[in-house]
Amino acid sequence: MANAASGMAVDDECKLKFLELKSKRTYRFIIFKIEEKQKQVIVEKVGEPNQSYEDFTASIPADECRYAVYDFDFVTAENCQKSRIFFIAWSPDNAKVRSKMIYASSKDRFKRELDGIQVELQATDPSEMDLDVIKSRAA
């Protein structure tokens, strides 16, 4: 069902891949892209479980908006292995204004489709989704 505000539907593959990441840990990350012509959010790329955070950030275009989900593993101060699922709304300053508006207006509805997101990050510059930022938000 399309969102009245932005007219963007969410492709079923987005939800399926997210469920696989969340429950089976099949992927380390998923990058989503809005296909304007099809008026829907689609899966652009998935990252294998052994891929690093650097692999993830290298997969995001520097000058185009994207949504992304990253499964971050970490060890707590009490030495417990934990994981947090991050939702990252990437909207770089040098992206097209129209694109930024479409991504901004579609974000909340898209995020609601992905049940299980624990931390949300809004980033307009690579430093805003630096690994140190992820670590500080995960704890």
FENZITA-V994394 format. One record per residue. N is the residue number from 1. RES is the residue in three letters. SS is DSSP state (a for helix, b for strand, c for the rest). PSI is psi as a letter, one per 20 degrees, with the letter a starting at -180 (* if undefined). OMEGA is omega in radians with two decimals (999 if undefined). Layout:
n & res & ss & psi & omega
N & RES & SS & PSI & OMEGA
N & RES & SS & PSI & OMEGA
This chain:
n & res & ss & psi & omega
1 & MET & c & p & -3.09
2 & ALA & c & q & 3.11
3 & ASN & c & p & -3.10
4 & ALA & c & h & -3.09
5 & ALA & c & g & -3.06
6 & SER & c & i & -3.13
7 & GLY & c & j & -3.11
8 & MET & c & p & 3.03
9 & ALA & b & r & 3.10
10 & VAL & b & o & 3.13
11 & ASP & c & p & -3.11
12 & ASP & a & h & 3.14
13 & GLU & a & h & 3.12
14 & CYS & a & g & -3.11
15 & LYS & a & g & -3.13
16 & LEU & a & g & -3.14
17 & LYS & a & h & 3.13
18 & PHE & a & g & 3.11
19 & LEU & a & h & 3.11
20 & GLU & a & h & 3.10
21 & LEU & a & g & -3.05
22 & LYS & a & g & -3.02
23 & SER & a & h & -3.08
24 & LYS & a & i & -3.11
25 & ARG & c & l & -3.13
26 & THR & c & h & -3.08
27 & TYR & b & q & 3.02
28 & ARG & b & h & -3.14
29 & PHE & b & r & 3.04
30 & ILE & b & p & 3.07
31 & ILE & b & p & -3.09
32 & PHE & b & q & -3.12
33 & LYS & b & q & 3.04
34 & ILE & b & p & 3.05
35 & GLU & b & o & -3.07
36 & GLU & c & g & -3.11
37 & LYS & c & h & 3.14
38 & GLN & c & i & -3.11
39 & LYS & c & l & 3.09
40 & GLN & b & r & 3.08
41 & VAL & b & p & -3.13
42 & ILE & b & r & 3.04
43 & VAL & b & p & 3.11
44 & GLU & b & h & -3.07
45 & LYS & b & q & 3.01
46 & VAL & b & q & 3.13
47 & GLY & b & p & 3.12
48 & GLU & b & q & -3.09
49 & PRO & c & h & -3.10
50 & ASN & c & j & -3.13
51 & GLN & c & q & -3.04
52 & SER & c & r & 3.08
53 & TYR & a & h & 3.10
54 & GLU & a & h & 3.08
55 & ASP & a & g & 3.13
56 & PHE & a & g & -3.09
57 & THR & a & h & 3.11
58 & ALA & a & i & -3.12
59 & SER & c & i & -3.12
60 & ILE & c & p & -3.13
61 & PRO & c & p & -3.06
62 & ALA & c & h & -3.02
63 & ASP & c & k & 3.08
64 & GLU & c & q & 3.12
65 & CYS & c & q & 3.05
66 & ARG & b & r & 2.88
67 & TYR & b & q & 3.10
68 & ALA & b & q & 3.04
69 & VAL & b & p & -3.13
70 & TYR & b & p & 3.11
71 & ASP & b & o & -3.04
72 & PHE & b & o & 3.07
73 & ASP & b & q & 3.10
74 & PHE & b & r & 3.12
75 & VAL & b & p & -3.11
76 & THR & c & r & 3.11
77 & ALA & c & h & 3.13
78 & GLU & c & j & 3.11
79 & ASN & c & k & 3.08
80 & CYS & c & p & 3.08
81 & GLN & b & p & -3.14
82 & LYS & b & r & 3.13
83 & SER & b & q & 3.07
84 & ARG & b & p & 3.09
85 & ILE & b & o & -3.13
86 & PHE & b & p & 2.96
87 & PHE & b & p & -3.12
88 & ILE & b & p & 3.05
89 & ALA & b & o & -3.08
90 & TRP & b & o & -3.12
91 & SER & c & n & -3.05
92 & PRO & c & q & -3.12
93 & ASP & c & h & -3.07
94 & ASN & c & j & 3.06
95 & ALA & c & r & 3.13
96 & LYS & c & q & -3.11
97 & VAL & a & g & -3.14
98 & ARG & a & g & 3.13
99 & SER & a & g & 3.13
100 & LYS & a & h & 3.14
101 & MET & a & g & -3.13
102 & ILE & a & g & 3.13
103 & TYR & a & g & -3.13
104 & ALA & a & g & -3.08
105 & SER & a & i & -3.12
106 & SER & a & i & -2.96
107 & LYS & a & g & -3.03
108 & ASP & a & g & 3.14
109 & ARG & a & g & 3.13
110 & PHE & a & g & -3.13
111 & LYS & a & h & 3.12
112 & ARG & a & h & 3.13
113 & GLU & a & h & -3.10
114 & LEU & c & n & -3.06
115 & ASP & c & o & 3.12
116 & GLY & c & j & 3.09
117 & ILE & c & p & -3.08
118 & GLN & c & h & -3.11
119 & VAL & b & p & 3.08
120 & GLU & b & p & 3.07
121 & LEU & b & p & 3.03
122 & GLN & b & p & -3.09
123 & ALA & b & p & 3.07
124 & THR & c & i & -3.08
125 & ASP & c & q & -3.11
126 & PRO & a & h & -3.12
127 & SER & a & h & -3.12
128 & GLU & a & i & 3.03
129 & MET & a & k & 3.06
130 & ASP & c & q & -3.14
131 & LEU & a & h & 3.09
132 & ASP & a & h & 3.10
133 & VAL & a & g & 3.12
134 & ILE & a & g & -3.13
135 & LYS & a & g & -3.10
136 & SER & a & h & 3.14
137 & ARG & a & h & -3.08
138 & ALA & a & h & -3.02
139 & ALA & c & * & 999
